[in-house]
Amino acid sequence: MTDRLAAQFAFLNEADKLKSVLRATTLCDGSRRENSAEHSWHLALYALVLADQAAPGVDINRVIRMLLLHDLVEIDVGDVPIHSAGGTAHGSSDVQAAEAKAAKRIFELLPMDLGHDLHALWQEFEAGETPDAVFAKSLDRVQPVMANLQSGGGTWIEYAVTPQQLEARVGAKVTRGAPALWTWVRAQALDWFAKV
Amino acid sequence: MTDRLAAQFAFLNEADKLKSVLRATTLCDGSRRENSAEHSWHLALYALVLADQAAPGVDINRVIRMLLLHDLVEIDVGDVPIHSAGGTAHGSSDVQAAEAKAAKRIFELLPMDLGHDLHALWQEFEAGETPDAVFAKSLDRVQPVMANLQSGGGTWIEYAVTPQQLEARVGAKVTRGAPALWTWVRAQALDWFAKV
């Protein structure tokens, strides 16, 4: 059991590094950039509170687990902002390959059975095909929109984002997993764009 | 539905403030103090990874939900370090009353049904009597021990903590919910105390 606990804590101590990975998005008060650990917490809370927006059959407990794990690969790869490089960097094959390599390294710190299960859950999130993963990815796209609305524009100003780009890069993905949610959020985002 | 979403986001936007509440404990690399949002994420990950340390019948999904919510009251009250004021501040009746008031304010931002459910879950955690709450509280006590071991002493140095105080303030609570885990962690803590 001692070896097992040592492996569990090798992973948990490594995970601590996610608190030092900075995202493009700021806190809602604009005071500083958000890190990927507190972002992951906020998203898990989104899943808990917005569960009624999920399609029938979505397992919110699995969604929460996915969201707790989804950004761990950024310990090696860093955050790739959705609006950076004209929207082409996020999800590029280079980034995907680097993230796959990071996932292998990080989940292999765990005891083999547990590492296998959590790695598979991360891969399911990444693939974005199951109902649970589709809903999780919707929330991952919505949360920065709310932060930008609260902070007065945030990354939309920084990256000179247009409403059309927001729809393509964010809206399409949110709509897949939580269509009514995007209708509500889009209305507020368009209000903001109309005023700048 | 629009009013419901407005209430859900009033809560989620308010929750963002937890990212600005600083704890006494530092990150594992000692670079800065940890905030309560990223601490809550780390604890939820602890629950996911250390589920095999829970007593039979503990529902890890409920434990994760409790841990996501457990520190929200610190938005109003701040963090009360376990070793501060000679170990007497944490859990004092004044702090408990302030936290209960904060919980009421924060959970009442939500739609009534959801606010009631999450408030009840927070109260269950606070009371620390059910198997799920007991295990959640064990993890809440263990994580700062691991941070101190990684960072070279941390709050043990800052508050001149003795091994006896650690056993009384931390060990007793961890043992209640995860006895084998404390045996393993205590051995490492005692090694550290033997060297200073």
Chai-1 contact restraints between the chains, C-beta under 6 A:
chainA,res_idxA,chainB,res_idxB,connection_type,confidence,min_distance_angstrom,max_distance_angstrom,comment,restraint_id
A,L5,B,W184,contact,1.0,0.0,6.0,A-B,restraint_1
A,Q8,B,V49,contact,1.0,0.0,6.0,A-B,restraint_2
A,L12,B,V49,contact,1.0,0.0,6.0,A-B,restraint_3
A,N13,B,C28,contact,1.0,0.0,6.0,A-B,restraint_4
A,N13,B,Q150,contact,1.0,0.0,6.0,A-B,restraint_5
A,A15,B,L45,contact,1.0,0.0,6.0,A-B,restraint_6
A,D16,B,C28,contact,1.0,0.0,6.0,A-B,restraint_7
A,K19,B,L27,contact,1.0,0.0,6.0,A-B,restraint_8
A,K19,B,E38,contact,1.0,0.0,6.0,A-B,restraint_9
A,L27,B,K19,contact,1.0,0.0,6.0,A-B,restraint_10
A,C28,B,N13,contact,1.0,0.0,6.0,A-B,restraint_11
A,C28,B,D16,contact,1.0,0.0,6.0,A-B,restraint_12
A,A37,B,E38,contact,1.0,0.0,6.0,A-B,restraint_13
A,A37,B,W41,contact,1.0,0.0,6.0,A-B,restraint_14
A,E38,B,K19,contact,1.0,0.0,6.0,A-B,restraint_15
A,E38,B,A37,contact,1.0,0.0,6.0,A-B,restraint_16
A,E38,B,E38,contact,1.0,0.0,6.0,A-B,restraint_17
A,S40,B,W41,contact,1.0,0.0,6.0,A-B,restraint_18
A,W41,B,A37,contact,1.0,0.0,6.0,A-B,restraint_19
A,W41,B,S40,contact,1.0,0.0,6.0,A-B,restraint_20
A,W41,B,W41,contact,1.0,0.0,6.0,A-B,restraint_21
A,A44,B,L68,contact,1.0,0.0,6.0,A-B,restraint_22
A,L45,B,A15,contact,1.0,0.0,6.0,A-B,restraint_23
A,L45,B,L68,contact,1.0,0.0,6.0,A-B,restraint_24
A,V49,B,Q8,contact,1.0,0.0,6.0,A-B,restraint_25
A,V49,B,L12,contact,1.0,0.0,6.0,A-B,restraint_26
A,N61,B,N61,contact,1.0,0.0,6.0,A-B,restraint_27
A,L68,B,A44,contact,1.0,0.0,6.0,A-B,restraint_28
A,L68,B,L45,contact,1.0,0.0,6.0,A-B,restraint_29
A,Q150,B,N13,contact,1.0,0.0,6.0,A-B,restraint_30
A,W184,B,L5,contact,1.0,0.0,6.0,A-B,restraint_31
